[in-house]
Amino acid sequence: MNGGGPVAIFEAGGDQYVALTMNKIVWAFKLGGTVPPRPAPPAPFTVSPWEGRIVETDKVELTATVVQTIRTANRRVERQDEYAFNPARVKEAPGAVVTFVNNGRAAHTLAARDGSWTTGPIKPGESATVTMAKPGEYAYVCSDHLWSMGQLIVQ
């Protein structure tokens, strides 16, 4: 009925209570009493924090080679991921020119999420550059493939 665990009704010191469990929380209420509000939980992430290796470079490839080792078969498999950036996280100094090289088979258009820069369409075999003048952290996405994301850190 309550969506939680077992319910218990008990008396202590002449007062009646009802208690129940929900997940890892035990709720107990005095019958006829008042329940003060609980504090609000922290807000969930709207954007997940970045993780992974940061590379100091001025070149980003728009297709990454993914290597998978299958130890039980003594085999190594390489494949091209058309929608991954190599490296995904780049660090450069203010004023640096970052070159995006499309070594894949599909066109990509990169744009900073804050709208501060875009590469325009980059066809296979072509490249585009962006000058990172202002320090900051810039998340960017391929507007053609919204699941392709990277980060530029300018310090």
C-alpha positions as CSV (number, residue, x, y, z in Angstrom):
1,M,0.0,0.0,0.0
2,N,2.7,2.5,0.9
3,G,5.2,1.5,-1.8
4,G,7.9,0.9,0.9
5,G,8.7,-1.8,3.4
6,P,6.7,-3.1,6.4
7,V,4.5,-0.9,8.5
8,A,4.6,-0.9,12.3
9,I,2.1,0.6,14.7
10,F,3.3,1.0,18.3
11,E,2.8,2.9,21.5
12,A,5.5,4.6,23.6
13,G,5.0,6.8,26.6
14,G,1.3,6.9,26.1
15,D,1.5,8.1,22.5
16,Q,0.7,6.1,19.4
17,Y,3.1,6.0,16.4
18,V,3.2,4.5,12.9
19,A,6.5,3.6,11.3
20,L,7.5,2.4,7.8
21,T,10.6,2.0,5.7
22,M,11.2,3.4,2.3
23,N,14.5,2.5,0.6
24,K,17.1,3.1,3.4
25,I,15.0,5.6,5.3
26,V,12.8,4.8,8.3
27,W,9.8,7.1,8.7
28,A,8.0,7.3,12.1
29,F,4.9,9.5,12.7
30,K,3.2,10.3,15.9
31,L,-0.6,9.9,15.4
32,G,-2.2,13.3,15.8
33,G,1.2,15.0,15.5
34,T,2.6,17.4,12.9
35,V,5.4,16.5,10.4
36,P,7.9,19.3,9.7
37,P,9.2,19.4,6.1
38,R,12.4,17.7,5.2
39,P,15.1,19.8,3.6
40,A,15.2,19.6,-0.2
41,P,17.7,17.2,-1.7
42,P,20.5,18.6,-3.8
43,A,19.6,19.4,-7.4
44,P,20.6,16.8,-9.9
45,F,23.3,17.5,-12.5
46,T,21.9,19.1,-15.6
47,V,25.2,18.4,-17.3
48,S,27.4,15.6,-16.1
49,P,30.9,16.8,-15.0
50,W,33.7,16.0,-17.4
51,E,36.0,13.1,-16.7
52,G,39.0,11.6,-18.4
53,R,42.5,12.5,-19.6
54,I,43.2,16.1,-20.6
55,V,45.7,16.5,-23.5
56,E,47.8,19.6,-24.3
57,T,47.5,19.7,-28.0
58,D,46.3,22.1,-30.8
59,K,44.8,19.3,-33.0
60,V,41.6,17.3,-32.5
61,E,40.7,14.4,-34.8
62,L,37.0,14.0,-35.5
63,T,37.2,10.2,-35.6
64,A,38.9,8.1,-33.0
65,T,40.4,4.6,-33.2
66,V,38.9,2.4,-30.5
67,V,41.1,-0.6,-29.5
68,Q,39.5,-3.6,-27.9
69,T,41.6,-6.5,-26.5
70,I,40.0,-9.8,-26.2
71,R,42.4,-11.7,-23.9
72,T,40.5,-15.0,-23.9
73,A,40.8,-15.1,-27.7
74,N,44.3,-13.6,-27.8
75,R,42.9,-11.0,-30.2
76,R,43.1,-7.2,-30.6
77,V,40.4,-5.5,-32.6
78,E,40.6,-1.9,-33.9
79,R,37.6,0.0,-35.2
80,Q,36.9,3.6,-36.1
81,D,34.4,5.5,-34.1
82,E,33.0,8.2,-36.4
83,Y,31.4,10.1,-33.6
84,A,34.3,10.3,-31.0
85,F,36.9,13.1,-30.8
86,N,40.6,12.3,-30.3
87,P,41.4,13.6,-27.8
88,A,38.0,14.4,-26.2
89,R,39.5,16.9,-23.8
90,V,42.1,19.5,-24.9
91,K,44.0,22.1,-23.0
92,E,45.5,25.2,-24.7
93,A,46.8,28.6,-23.8
94,P,44.8,31.8,-24.6
95,G,45.3,32.9,-28.2
96,A,46.0,29.3,-29.4
97,V,44.6,28.1,-32.7
98,V,43.0,24.7,-32.4
99,T,42.6,22.6,-35.6
100,F,39.8,20.1,-36.0
101,V,40.7,17.5,-38.6
102,N,37.9,15.3,-40.1
103,N,39.6,12.0,-40.9
104,G,36.2,10.2,-41.0
105,R,33.5,9.5,-43.5
106,A,30.8,12.0,-42.3
107,A,30.7,15.8,-42.2
108,H,30.8,17.4,-38.7
109,T,29.9,20.9,-37.6
110,L,31.3,21.7,-34.1
111,A,29.9,24.5,-31.9
112,A,30.6,25.6,-28.4
113,R,27.5,25.1,-26.1
114,D,27.7,28.7,-25.0
115,G,27.5,29.9,-28.6
116,S,31.0,31.5,-28.5
117,W,32.4,29.7,-31.6
118,T,31.6,27.3,-34.4
119,T,33.7,25.6,-37.1
120,G,31.0,25.4,-39.7
121,P,30.7,22.2,-41.7
122,I,33.9,20.1,-41.9
123,K,33.7,17.6,-44.8
124,P,35.7,14.4,-44.7
125,G,39.4,15.0,-45.4
126,E,39.1,18.7,-44.5
127,S,39.9,20.7,-41.4
128,A,38.8,23.9,-39.6
129,T,40.4,26.1,-37.0
130,V,39.2,28.1,-34.0
131,T,41.2,30.7,-32.1
132,M,40.6,30.4,-28.4
133,A,41.2,34.0,-27.2
134,K,39.4,34.0,-23.9
135,P,40.3,31.7,-20.9
136,G,37.6,29.3,-19.8
137,E,36.2,25.8,-20.2
138,Y,34.3,25.3,-23.4
139,A,32.0,22.2,-23.9
140,Y,31.4,21.7,-27.6
141,V,29.1,19.4,-29.6
142,C,28.7,18.3,-33.2
143,S,25.4,19.8,-34.3
144,D,25.0,17.1,-36.9
145,H,25.6,14.3,-34.3
146,L,24.5,15.6,-30.8
147,W,26.0,12.6,-29.0
148,S,29.5,13.7,-30.1
149,M,30.9,16.0,-27.4
150,G,34.3,17.4,-26.4
151,Q,35.8,20.0,-24.1
152,L,38.4,22.8,-24.7
153,I,40.1,24.2,-21.6
154,V,41.8,27.5,-22.2
155,Q,44.3,28.5,-19.4
